[in-house]
Each structure stands twice: as structure tokens, then as C-alpha cells.
Amino acid sequence: MRDFFNGLVLSLGYFTRIPIPYRVEKVTDKAYGYLALTLPFSGVVLSIITVALFVWLQAYAESDFVALLVSVGYLFMYGFLHLEGFADIVDAWHGGHGGKDRYEIMKDPHIGAVGALLTFGLVLIKVASMATLLLSGAYDTVISVLILSRWGVVWVIWLGTFHEASRFIHRMRQGLDRRGMVVMTFIIAAVLLFAGYFWLIPVTLVLMFLLYRWLKRTFGFVNGDGLGFMIEMIETVLLTAMVFWVT
């Protein structure tokens, strides 16, 4: 139980910017596994905070402004972490066309013009889609998508292969087991079935598989930046598609 609690705390600490008044003194292999397994829970927390803020702040300002504000605020709540991975992947993909080492480009702390422009475009689409869904009252849609984008990545961590330097991912992968994956998937499937979006589960898995294959084919490896890239792509694609489905 302590390993589970430590993994949950570490998951919120690593993948959100929510203050956690607890410090994990020792991280075991099992705690690393639970860190990965509870990654979808960070999506639950962030989405519920986003929806709650939207509902609350509507009493103090125009709904359009509030929807835009909380959608951008969502990016702040996870510290733009996955967007950084998206920008690094785009930079490495573009820069690699000139024969440069894509891994070195990816690890360069500077961002190129193409990476900046495509990331800005992605943010615009993502924020616009989330704001539209909030204004439409499709709160369950937003929550479902933010859970699924992280749930899909857990499956990639468990089944995929990664760059040898991605030690953090390897530690999480080693801590995962079949039972934990089944339990986590069962819980999320039940939640999605209740929300009426069970059909998004196979859609998410297919998209994750295609993105994983593209990363492996293009770069020859997948690392933490690749996982962040997948989360951002899945969220943006699903949020945008659901705007056409729901509204």
C-alpha cells in the first residue's frame, strides 16, 4: 500500500504542477510501476480542476473568456511538460532531414523555428477545442480524453522498447506487471462505459500504435520526449474530433 501511495504521489509530482505536501523518501521498483499505472489519475485530477474552475468562474466573467482562460490554465497545470516533448520531436524530425543527429537535436535545450511554430499551432488548436467543449457543457468528454491520452502512454511504456538512455522509463516499465495493467484498464473501461465513450478506447490504442510506429521508423527509438509527443497528439486529435462529434 505504501508503494502505491508513493507511486501516486510521484505521478502527481512528476506529471503535474499541483503542490504535493508529502515527500517520498525511498522509491522502490514497485513504486515506479505504480507511478506509471497512476499516470491516468493525473489526467483525472487535472480535468476535474479544469472543469470545476470553468463552472465556478462563469459567475464572475463571460463564459467565452473563462473557457479560454481555464483551457490555457490546464497547460500551466502540467507545466507544459508534454508540449516540451512535442517541440523536441518536431525539431529533431525537421533537423534530421539535413543529416544531423536527431537525438542530439532532441536533447538541445534550444528550440528551432519549426518546432516553435508547430507547437504554437498545436496549442491554438488544443485550446480552441477544449474551450469549445467546455462551452458546450461536454465536461465528460474533456475528462475522458485527458484520461485516455495518459492511459494509452502507460500501455506504450509496458509494451514498447525505448532508448537506452531513458532510464526513468525503463524503471517504470520494470515495475509494471500484468495484474496492474489489467486492473487499471478495467477501471478506466468502466469509467468510459459509464460516460458513454467506451468506443474511444480502441481509437486511442490505434492512434498510439500508429504514433509509436512513426517514432520508431523516423528516429529509430522512443524516449520521454516521444511519450510527451504522443500525449499531446492524442489529446489534440481527440479533443478536436470530439468538437465535431459533440457540438
Buried (B, 14 or more C-beta within 10 A) or exposed (E): EEBBBBBBBBBBBBBBBBEBEEEBEEBBEBBBBBBBBBBBBBBBBBBBBBBEBBBEBBEEEEEEEBBBBBBBBBBEBBBBBBBBBBBBBBBBBBBBEEEEEBBEBBEBEEBBEBBEEBBEEBBEBBBBBBBBBBBBEBBBBBBBBBBBBBBBBBBBBBEBEBBEEBEBBBBBBEBBEEEBBEEBBEEBEEBBEEBEBBEBBEBBBEBBBEBBEBBBEBBEBBBBBBBBBBBBBBBBBBBBBBBEEEE
